Amino acid sequence: MRRRPIVVWTVGTLAFLTGLTLARYQPWNLWNDAYQETLAERAREHLAVGFLPVTCHLTCPVTAYASRTSKEFRYDSQRFTDFPTVVESLKSGRIEATFMIVPLAMRLREQGVPVKIVYLGHRDGSTVMVRPDLDIKDLRDLRGRRFAIPSKYSNQHLVIRKLMKDQGVDPKEIAFIEMAPPDMPGALSARAIDAYFVGEPFAARAELNGDGRILYHAKDIWPGFISCALVVHERLIERRPNVVADLVRGIAESGEWAETHRLEAAKVAAPYFRQDEAVVRHVLTRPPDRVSYRMLTPTDEDLQRIHDMAIDAGILSKPIAMSDLVDRRFIPRDIAARTLDVAAVEAPGKN
């Protein structure tokens, strides 16, 4: 049966128009571009790096943000809210690199978990907060009170114990409570605790809300205070040393950039922290030396001091050689601030 002329004409017209559209827009080029982008993405080295939303770990999200434009490496910052989950993820192999409180890294090494400290995360950056309605001038006034710490394996715990000893306070006279850092400001506001010692910005949040009062900055108790370090599994060092080297350099350069771009650093980190940018900005500027991201090479002297305090506190049951704990091979000799474009900063989604 012969087709009607109008049907033939319509089909022909549609075919002609389709041809013109294909010739103009060349969708095969779009497919080819997408394919090339997929190949390039697969060629990049990927690594998830654990962090908590504290400014001690700020160089992690900064490095993750900067790696978006790298053609060789991509770092996906994996957000945690507590250290027990970090430890579980590290032991199970879900992550092979993370920021972690130093005494906990020592404890893992003592237990036979093959981890190495390859760099520090910060200097200073922690604060002791107390309820504003209490007349507390020093730790002696906290006798019989409830004091929250991030973990019994935290440097915050060790430093407070040292300060208590200096002030003649028995550790048994204060009730220590382990609590996830994000929960501390709310607990203080609800009077479930009377004080806490934590990495920022969870002190600044209570300070700005009027729910807490600063008793001590870490920098005033222990100048150059260290809480956290970049810890990697030895398996990562053995199998992908190039990734470890690039990650350490990225953290170092991000720290140098943050030192001289504090407002921009707050803008980059706030979405990763899921914190108000004004709170992070307050930490990085009020005062400017509240936290530092320079001098991050871990020295034996730094770590031995922490180690000895951990032994004294019963956190470690036997000595650990610094050579077993630290690997400095990946630390760059020259550190320059990286270049970052923060104009298009937006929430990082699942990271």
N, C-alpha and C positions, 0 to 999 in steps of 0.2 A: 504494500500500500504506500502510495506516495505521500510525503509530508506536505502539509499546507505551506504555502509560501511565507505566511506570517511567522510560522514556527521556525522555519529555516532562517528567516531574517533575524528573529529574536536571538536564536542560539548563536548565530554568527556575530551579532553585535556584542553579546555578552563575552564571547571568546576574544573578540578584538579589544574590548575594554580591559579584560583581565590581562591580556598580553601587554597593553600599555602600562597598566599598574605594576606588573612584575618588572617590566623594563625600567620603570622609573625608580621604584623603591628597592629592587634587587634584594628580596628577603633572604636569598641564599647567602648574601654577605653578612646579614645579621646573624644567621645561624653559624657562619664561619667564625665571626667575631666572638660569639658566645662560646664556641668550641675552643677557640684559642685561649680565652680567659680561663676556661675550665682546666685546660692543660697547664697553664701557668700557675694556677692555684694549686694543682696537684704537685707541681714541681717544688713548691715552697715547703720548707721544713715547718711543721706545726708542733706546738707544745703547749699544753695546759699548765698554768702556774697558779698554785693556790695562794690565797691571801684572805685576811680578815679586813673588814672595813674600818681600819684604823690608820692614822697617818704614819705610823711606824712602817706600814706596807705601801705607802703612796707611790713609790717608784714602780710597783708592779702594774697598776692600771695605766700609769704614764707610759711605760714601756709597751704595754699591750696596745694602747692607742697609737703610739708611734709606729708600731709594726704593721699597721694597716696598709701603709704605702710601701712597705719593703717588698722587693721582688724575690727575696731569698728565705726570709723567716717570718713566721706569724705566731704571736704569743696570745693565747686566749686566757684571760684572767678568770680563774675559777673562784667565785666568792663563797666563803664559809663564814659561819657566825660563831664557831667555837673550835677549840683545838682538839678535843677528842675525835671529832669528825675528820679533821685534817689528818690525824695519826692513822685512823682507820683507812682513809683513802690512800695514804702513802704506803701502808703495809700491804694493801690489797693490789697495788699497782695501778689504781685508777688515775693517780697523778705520780709524777716522778720528780717534780720540783715544786717547792712551796716556801713561803715565808713562815717562820716558826719561832717561838720563844726559845732562846738559847739553852736554858737548862733542860727543856724537853728534848731538844736534839741530842743533848748529852745523855739523857736517860735512854733514848732509843738506841744510841750507840752502845751503851752499857748492856742493853738487852739483846744485842747482836743484830739489830736492824742496820744494814750497811748504808748509812747516810753520811754525807759530808757537808760541812759548812763551807761555802765557797765565797761568800761576801756578806756584809752586814746590810741591814735595811735602813738604818737611821742612827742618829745619836739624839739622846734626850726624847722629848715628845710624850711623856707620861705625866699624869697629875694626880695628886691626892685630893679628893673632894670630901667635904663633910656637910652634914645638914646645917643650913643657915640659922636654925633656931637653937642650936646647941652652942654653948660657950666652950669651944675647943681651941686651945692654943698650941697643943703639941700632943704626942701620942699618949702621954700620961693621962690626958683627959678622956681618952678612949677606952680606958679600963672598963671591962664589963659590957662593952658595946659590940655591935655586929659590923664587921669590916669585910667588904667584898673584894676578892682578887680574881683575875682571869683564870688562874690555875695555881695549884700548889707548886707546879713546876715553872712558874713564871718568875722573871727577874723582879717584878713588882713585889712578889712575896718575899724574895730573898732580901731585897733592899729594906723593906719595912721591918723585917726581923733584925737586920743590922741596926737600923735606927732605933728600934725598941731597946736593943741591948745598950746602945749609947745613952739612952734616956732612962735606963734602969727599969724597964717594963718587961715582965716575964711574958713570953709568947702565949702562955696559957691564960693570961689575963684578958686577952682580946679574942673574941669568937670570929675566926676567919671562915668565910663562906665563898666557895667557888661559884662563879657566875659568869655567863656569857657577857662580854662587854656591851652589846646593844641593850641588854636588860638593866644595866646598872643605874642609868639616870632615872628611869621609872621607879625602880625599887627604892631609890633614895627619896624621891618625891612622895612615895606612898609610906615612907618611914618603916619599910621592911628591913632596911639596913641604915646604919648611921654614918658610914663612910665607905669610900672605895678608892682603889688605886688602879688606874687603867690607862691604856694608850688613847691618845686623842683620836677623834673629836668627841668622845663620850664623856669627857669632863667639860669641855666647852659648851656642850649642849645644855647641861645642867646649869652651868654658869650663866649662860645667856637667858635661860628661862627663869632664873632666880630660884631654882630648886636646889642649888648647891653652892658652896663657898670653897674657894681654893685654900687648902692648908699648906701644901708644898708642890712646887714643880720638881720634876725629877732632876733637872739641871742644877737645882739648888741643894739637893740631897747628895747627888753623885754626879759631878760634872762629867760630861761625856757618856752618860748612862746609855747602856745598850739593853734593849729588850729582845729584839728579833733579828734573825739572820736569814739569808737565802740558803736553803738546804736542798740538796739534790741526792737522789739515789745513785749509788755507785754504778748501777746498771746503765743509767743514762750517761754517765761519764765514759764508760767503756764502749758503748755502742754509738753514741752521738756526741763526741767531744766538741765538734764544731758548733752544735746547738748550745752547749753549756757556755762555750767561750763567747758566743754572740749574745746570749742572755745576760751574762755578767757584765759585758761591755754596755749593753742596753740599760741595765739597772744603774751602772755608774754614770753614764751620760745623762740619764733621766734625773738622777739626783743632782748633778751639777746644773742642769737646766732649771729644776725646781727651786734651787737656791736663789737664782736671779730672776725667776718668773713666778713669784709666789701667787699672785692673783690668777694667772693663767693656769697654774698647777691646781689650784682649788677648782677652777672651772672644769678641768679635765677629770679630776678624781671624783668630784661630787656625784655624778651619775653612777659610777661604779660602786661607790660607797652607799648609794641610795640615801644620801644625806643632803640637807639644805646647803647650797653652795656658800651661803653666808656663814654657816657654822665652820665649814672647812677653811674658809678665808680667814676667819677669826683666829683659828689655831695657827695658821701660817704667818700671821702678821702681828698678833697681840700677845706677847711681844714677838718680834721677828726671830729671836733665838729660842723660842719655845720648843722647836724641833729643828734638827739639822740633818742634811743629806750629804755631808762631806766627811772626809776621813773615815771611809767605810771599809777599809782593809782591816780584817780581824787580826789583831796581834795576839801572840801567846800570852802576853801580860794581861790583856783584857779578859781573855777567855779563862786563863788560870784563876783569876780573881773570882769569876763567876763559879768556876768549877769547885774551888775551895769552899765557897759559901754553900754550894749545893751539898757537898760532903758534910759540912757542919750541920745543915738542916735535915740531913737524913734522906735527901732526894736521891743522892747517889750512894751506893753501898761500897763502891771501890773506885780507886783512881782511874782516870782515862788519860792516855797519852795524847797530847795535842796533835802529834803527827798522825794519829788515827782519826782524829776528829775534823781536821781542817785541810783543805786543798786550795792552795793559793795560785796554782798554775794558770788559772784563767783570768786573773785580775789584770787589766790593762795597765801599762806603765804610764801612758799619757791619757788623761781624761778631759775631754772637751764637752761643753754643753751641746746636746743634740738640737736640731732645728725642728720646731713643731708649729704646725698651723692649727690654731685652736678656734678659728672662726666658725667651723662647722661642727663643733662638739655637740653630740646628742647622746641620749641614753643608749648604752651598749647592748640593750636587749637582755639575753640570757646570761651574759658574762657577769 
